[in-house]
Amino acid sequence: MASVWSHSRESCSWRCPLSWGEPGGGEAACGAVPLGPPSRPGRPWGAEPAPSRRRAAAGVLRLRHGSGPCTDASPHLASFCQLLETVLRKGLKQPLLGFGRRDYWHWLERLPPRAAGSSPTALSIGIEKAGTCAKVLTAQGRGRYFLRLALNGKLLAAAVQQLAGTPQLLEFYDPVTSILGNEELMEPFLSLMLVVTEMNFSLDLQNCSFLDESWLLPVCVTYETVPCRALGMVLRYVDGRVFVTEVLPESQAEVDEVVLAGDVLDEINGCSLRNAYSGQAGAALQKLKGEPLSLRLLRWQWHDGGVFGPLLPYLKVLKEKEPGFQLQHGPRRAAEREPRQLQGGRLLYNLRYLGWTSVGKDGGKEVLEQGIPAVLERSLPAREVLFDVRETEVLIQEKTSSKVLFRYPYPEISCVGRHLGSSNLFAFCVVVSPESPEGSTFDCLVFESNSEQECEEIIKRIGKGTFYFFRYNYSKSMECQELLFHSTTCKI
């Protein structure tokens, strides 16, 4: 593979634009614009020595380190993308009259479309996807989104080849100062892109809401929760971004221990909140009332533990609007939760079993209203138990002897719910004879937890594992709505 010839630093300041890892790679060290590759007696341009070829490919080889695909966690990905962008911008002509600044995205979006009657190519689909992505608003953001998409889809070489075959788009570049506009420099660059095309990338394309500002990407988490009356998050809209300014005590969001004050709400069930208007999150939640929610959050805290750099201007404005706002470093309840017993590497709930009663042939949520009081009226002595919510079943053991009292697979649990008169009591109904549905009856088992939060947590965990959860759930999680307080702040 041919590569660009490079002078040493002692003899010339011009350096190979493909040799990243050096300060100022791709630019003249003295600030002057290079007029072209230096001549070398007896050696034609393009016939470089093997060491230079190895240096040009060193950065790509770093990305290929390891057996798996290159991910966003790769330490060399950001530097490679920055170098790639530098090459694509080098020598890019700007409009003479200064109407807008031209970027490499502007020729990408003008690449010749597919021929009439033919199927769309992977390249044309990728360009269209970048052009319609709701999370990027500028030419820089769309170009960067396309580069990440092209790495995943092995499209970079195809884009460069199509540019080389489109003379009117090549006119975007100065043939003297650019890489892509110079026929001799285009060839080694295309060779390198063919090497990149053979590599495997697995980049999170949804994490793109900050590409307009930076190549740095935030830590992104997904928060999935059941339908609820109020999540318990206070929101503030700042320059088109939706910030969580507070997680309310004893709320569903606090119980789930995912959301932190300072996080950015980026999506609700796939609906982007980039450049959101005031109240947009509430409108989205209204449409999803009573449905399970999947929220995509961008962490304020970066991988190194500090604040994610591109968020600093927003956080400054947020602090000015809400002087009492504080970044939250971890779930509040994690430090306050009562210790639970550890058994076999699993954390178990320390509960009190109050008894059971038969509720007949109906196992719906309505029977809990009669079943729980019926057990309480008997005033049976409470038994200390260890309550284990497993992946496929609920296991209940006697605390003193570890004897198994009950074991119920989730398909045998018909409903679960909390007693409205006492925040610490909950119950669930189980089918007595699952092998004969026609003659089966249901029993209602009642337990006392240590707090309302623990009670809600157990209900939710059982509900997630139960086949009939969304049909019979009896917890407070019944519907979802947003309460607006004023134009810029709301609570959900």
N, C-alpha and C positions, 0 to 999 in steps of 0.2 A: 504494500500500500504506500503510495506516495504521501509525503507530508511537507509542510512548509519549512523552508530552510531558516535557520536562526543564527544571528551573530552572537558572539559572546558579549557580556556586559562591558568588558573593557574596551572593545573595539567599536561598539555601536549601541545606541540606546534602543534601536528597533528590535522587538522580540516577536517570537511566534505567537499569534493570537490564540493558538490552541494549546499553549503550554500553561494550564492553570496551576494554581498552587503557588504562583509567584506574585508578589505585589505588582499591580498594574498590568497583569497579563492582558494582551489584546490592545494596549495603547502604547504610544511612545512615552518612554520614561521622562523625557525632558519636556513633554507637553506639546511638542511639534507634531504635525500630521505627517506620517511617513508617506513618501511619494511613490513607494513601490519597494520590492525586495532588492537588497543590495546585490550588486554584481559580484561574481567570483571567477577569477581567471581560470579557464580550462574546465569549468563545470557549468553545463547548461542548467537554467532554472527548471526545477522539477526533478533533477537527478541528485537528491540529497543523500548524505551518508546515513548509514543504518542507525547510529546513535540518535540523530534528530528524529527519525521516524519513531523510535522507541519513546522518546520524550513526548511526542505529540499524542501517542496512544496511552500514556501512563495514566491520565485521569480516567479514561474509559475502563482501563483494567482495574482501577480501584473500585469502580462501581460493580464490577463482575466478581469481586471478592465474596466468597461464600457460595453455598450450594443452592440456596433459595433465591426467589425473585428479589429485586431491589424494591424496597418499600420507603415510605416517608421517614422511617427511622434510620435510613442509611446516612452516615456522617458525611458522605461525599456528594449526596444528591443536590443539595442547595448550591454548592460551588459549581457543579456541572451545569445546572440550569442557568445560573448567572453567566457563566462563560458562553453558553449557547445563545443566550439573549444578546450578549455583547457582540458576538459574531453576526447575528441577524440584524443588528442595528448599525454596525460599522459601515460608514460610507453611505448611509441612507439619505437620499436627497430630500430637502425640505422645500415646500412650496415657496416660490419667490415672493409672493405677496403676503406670506405669513398667515394665511387663513387656516388655522389649526396646525397641529404638529403631526407629521406622518410617522407611523410606527410600522413594524413588520406585519402586524395584523392586517393592515390595509391592503397589502398585496396578497396575503393569505386568503382573505375573503373574496378577492377578485380572480382567484385561480379559475381556469375554464371549467364550467360545470360539465356534468356527464352529457354524452351525446343523446340527442332526442331518441326516445324509445328504448334506451338501454337502462339497465338497473343502476341505482346509485352505487358509487364506490365507497369503500371504507373511508377514504380521504374526504370525499364530499360530505358524507354523513358526519364525520368528525368536525369539519369546518362549520356545518350548519348547527351542530350541537353547541359549539363554542359561541356562535353568533346569537343564539337564543337563550343562553344560560342566564337565569334571572339573578344570579348571585354576583355577577361581574358587570360593571357598568361602563368601563372605559376600554379604549383600544389596548392599553397595557394589560388590563385584567383579562380581556378575551384572548390576547396573544399568549399570555402565560397559561391560561386554562387550556388552550389548544396544545401547547407544548407538553403539558402533563398528560393530556388525553392521548397525544401522539406517541408518547413514550409507552403508555399502556398498550396502545393498539398497533405499535410498530409502523408508524406512518411518516416519520421524519424524512426518511430517504425519498419516499414518494412525493412529498411536498417539495423538496429541493429539486428533484428531477423535473417536476412539472413546471417549477419556476424557470429552470434552465431552458425549457422548451417553449417559453412564452416571452418573446422579445419585448413586447410592450410593458411587461412587468419588470423585466430586467433593467428597464430604464429608470426604475425607482432608485437604483444604486449607481454611485460614482465608480466607473471602472478602474480608477487609479487608487482610491483610498478604501475601497470595500473588498470584502472577501467574495460575496456572492455575485458581484458584478464583474469580477475578474475571472476570465476563463481559466487561467492557469491556477488560480487559488481555489476556484470552485471545485475542481476535480479532487484534490486531497480532502477537502471538507466533505464532499459527497461520499468519499470512501469511508471516512470516519462515521458518517451517519449510517452507512450500510452495516458497519460493525455494531453500532448501537441497536439497529433493527433486529439483530440476532439475539439481543439480551432480553430478559424477562423483567418486566416492571409490574408492580401491584400497588399503585398509588390511589389514595382515597380521593376520588374526583369530587365528592360532595363537600369536602373541606376546601372551599375555594373563595369564601366570602371576603378574604383579606388580600386577594391577589391584585386588586386595584392599587393597594398601598405598598405591598411588600411580598418578597418571595418567602418570608417567614410564615409558617402556618401555625395556628393555635392548636392546643390539645382539644380534641373533639370527643364528646361523649354522647351517648344516646340514653334518654330517660323514658322508659316505658311504664305507664301506670294505668290503672283501671279507671273507668268512669267515676267521677267524683263531683260532689257539690261545689267544692272550692279546693284548688290545689294548695293555696296558701303561699303564693309568690306575689310580691309587690314589684311592679314593673315601671320602668322609666324609659321614655323614648328620647334618644340623644342622636341627632344628626342621622336619622334613618336606621339606627340600630336599637334593639330592644334589650335593655339591661335588667337583670334581676337585682334589685336594691335591698331586698330583705326576704328571708324565708321565715314565715310566721311560726311561732311556737305551737307545738301540738297539731300542726297541719299535716296533710297527706305528704306534702313535699318534704317536710322534716322527717317524717317516719321513713320515707324511702331513702333518705340520706344520699341523694345524688346531686341536687342543685345547691350551688353556693352563691352567696351574695357577691356580685361582681361579674357573674357569668353572663354571656350574651345568648339570648334565645334566638337561634338561627333558623329553625324550622318547626312547624307543627304538622305532623302527619304528611310530610313531604311538601308542604306549602312554605316557600321561602319567605323569610322576614327581612331580607336584605333591602335596604332603602325603605323600611316600613314607615307608613304614616301612622299618626297617633290613633290608637284604638284598633289597629289591624289585627293584633293578636287576639283581642276580644272577639272580633268578627269571625275569625277562623275557628275559635273555640265554640262559638254559638252554632256554627254549622255542624260541629262534631259532637253536639250535646248527646250524652248517653253512650258514646262510643269509646273504646279504649284509645289511649293517646300515646303517640310516639313523638317525643320532643328531642330535637337535636340542639345540644348546648356547646358553646365555645368557651373553654375555661379562660378565666382572667390570668391564671397562673401557668407559666410555661414550663417546659421540661426541666429547666435548671432551677426551678423553685421561685424565680423572680416573676415580675409582671411581664406578660406578653407585650413586647415593645410597641407594636402598632396600636395597642389599646390606650396608651398613655394620654394622648390628646383627648380622647373621649372621657377617660376617668377624671381628668382635670375639670372638664365641663360638668361632669356628674357631681363632683365634690363641691363645685361652686353652687349648683342648684340645690343640693342636699348636703349641707355642712356636716350632718351627723352620719353620713354614709361611711361604712367601713367594709373593706374587703374581708370575706370569710374564708379562712384557711382550711376548714374541715367541717364535717357534719357536727352540729351542736350536740346531738343526742349521743354521739359516739363516746364522748367523755362522761356523760351523765348516766348512761344506761347501767342498770343494776347488773352485777356480775351473774353470769349463768354458769351452770355446771358443765364441765368439759368431759365428754365421754367418747372415746374412740376418735378423737380429732373433731368432733361435732359439738356445737354449742346447743344445749338443751334449755327449754323454758322450765322454771320451777313454778308449778301451778298447784291449785287445789281442786280435786275432783269432787263435785257436790252430789253426783248421782245421775240416774237416768230414769226415763219413763217412756212407755210405749205411746205413740201418737196415732196408731192405726195405719190405714193403707195410703194415706196422703203424706208425701215427703216434701211438700213444697214449703216455701219460706213462711207461709201463714201459720203453720203449726208451731213455729217457735214461740209465738205469742201465748200459746197455751202450755207448751211443753216446759218452758223455763219456770213459770210460776208454779206449775205442778210439782216440779222437783224441789223448789225452795220451800213449799208448804210442808214437805215431809221432814224438813230439818234434820237430815241425816248428817252424821259426823263427816267433816271434810277429810279427804285423804291426800297427803302430799305426794305429788307425782312429777315425773320428768316427762315433758311433752316434746316430742321430736317430730318436726315437719320435714319429712324426707322428700326425695325427688318423685317417688311413686306412691307413697303411703304416709299415713299418720301413725306413729308408734307411741304408745303411752305405757310407761313403766312405773311401778311402785318405787318411790324414792329411796326408802330404807333398804330394800332387798334387791332392787333392779329387776324384779319379776315383771314380765310382760303382762299387762292387764288387758290391753286392746291393741289390735293391729287392723287398720282399715285402709285398703287401697282406695285411691281417689274415685274410681267409678262407683264405689259403694256409698259415697257421701253425696247426699242429694241437695243439701243446703247448709249454709253456715251464716251466723249472724250474732249481733251484740244485743244485750238486753237494754232497752232504752231507759229503764229506771235505774240501772246501775252501770256506770261506765266500765267497771272491771269484769263484768260477767259476759260470757259468750257461750254459745252452744252450737252443735251441728247434729244433723240427723243422718242416720245410716240405715241402709236396707238390711232387714234381718235375714231374708232368704233370697239372695240374689240369683240363685240357680232356678228359682221358680217364680218369675215375675208376676204371674197371675195371682198367686196366693201370698205374696210377700207383704210384710208390714215394716214399719219404720220405728226406730228408737231415737229418742232425743237425749244426748249426753251434755251435761252442763259443767262448766269449769269457771274458776275464778282466777284472774291474772293479777299481777302486781300493780298495773297502771293502765290507764286508758290507752296510752300509746302502745304498750305491749299487746293489749287486747286487739287493737286495730291491726297491728303488724301480723299477728297470728291469723286473723281473719283473711287478710290479704294473701298471705302465703298459701293458706289452704285453698282459697278461691282460685289462685293461679293454677294450682295443680288439679283442680276438680273439673271434670268434663262439663258439668252442668253449671259452672260458675256464673257465666253471664246471664243465665236464665233464672237462677235461684238465689243469687247473692243478696244477703239481708243486711249488709253493713251500711254505714252511712254513705258509702260510695254508690250513689244512685244516678247522679246526673252531673253534668259539667256546665258551668256558666262563668262568665267574667263580670265582675262588678267594677264599673268605671267610676273613678273619683273625680278626675278632671282630665284635661286634654293630654297631659303628658305622663301622668302616673296612674296606674291601675293595680288592682289586686286580683289575682286569679287563684 
